[in-house]
Amino acid sequence: MRQTRDFLRSLGLPTDDTAATSEKRFPDGAQYRVEIPSTEGPEVLDAVLAEADARGVLVHRISQGSGGMLLTDDELATMASTAAGRSVELSLFARPLAGWDTSAMAVSSGGAPVAAQARGTEQLVHVLEDIRRTAESGIRSVLVTDLGVLKVASAMREAGDLPADLQFKISVQMGLANPASVRIAEDLGADTYNVPTDLSLGQLAAIRAATDLPLDIYVEAPDDMGGFVRHFEIAEIVRVAAPVYVKFGLRNAPNIYPSGSHLTPTAVALGRERVRRAQLGLGLLARYSPDAIASTLPAEGLAVPVSE
């Protein structure tokens, strides 16, 4: 295997999965930030921020999974204003994708990876239009799953057709899982990358060695993403993967995508529990790595909404 490993080295890629300590940092020198996902509307956002205040949890990023397309103009504006007032990043999913379309393959036993892809030119246009509308509301971060969407959206950003400060947060559903493939996403314009939920510390460290992108890492994953509860590993994840967004999903929780007002009470309860999980996980981080550095707010590099 030496010849292949030597070739990887010539490309500036790691040659094995060694769990080395990362010396990379966020622009402010911090090692980690905290993300609360699945915040599916203004009511859920308010509940998450209120719970964070009550529990003393510093939240840096809020993300959402149903897409800008399922929020009204008023809801988009309200969420943007709330997040901007708190100097917190707000990231909305870019949809629609094949999983919500008429794709039979996306719901087949062997076709699940297709669900996160933009299907055909028309759906590519629809996703890009969703990104455009989200950006017009003042929101400056969108979740992207499809490499083609990333490539075109990045070109639109460079050309001035999308805001220059718009960030592309790559979703865990893109599924790239090794250093060479994650570097492709970086080369195409990604600003952060959410790695698969089941990577070992060594595999995370290898990806970290190959990219300067902040890594978004589920330390508790939803059931349909593996259902892992990795709270005791948070200290080591921060050590090997910094700069990292420590992301608190929730096991034993219903999948509420696509969400809406009919699910608001459930979404609020789930959001509050995610913050409670963050309190638990961050407590373990403080116990086992008391010197780990978190960003304070406002933080350089966060895609905080702007007033439009």
Secondary structure, 3 states (H helix, E strand, C coil): CHHHHHHHHHCCCCCCCCCCCCCCCCCCCCCEEEEECCCCCHHHHHHHHHHHHHHCCCCCEEEECCCHHHCCHHHHHHHHHHHHHHCCEEEEECCCCHHHCCCCHHHCCCCHHHHHCCCHHHHHHHHHHHHHHHHHCCCCEEEECCHHHHHHHHHHHHHCCCCCCCEEEECHHHCCCCHHHHHHHHHCCCCEEECCCCCCHHHHHHHHHHCCCCEEEEEECCHHHCCCECHHHHHHHHHHHCCEEEEECCCCCCCCCCCCHHHHHHHHHHHHHHHHHHHHHHHHHHHHCCCCCECCCCCCCCCCCCCC
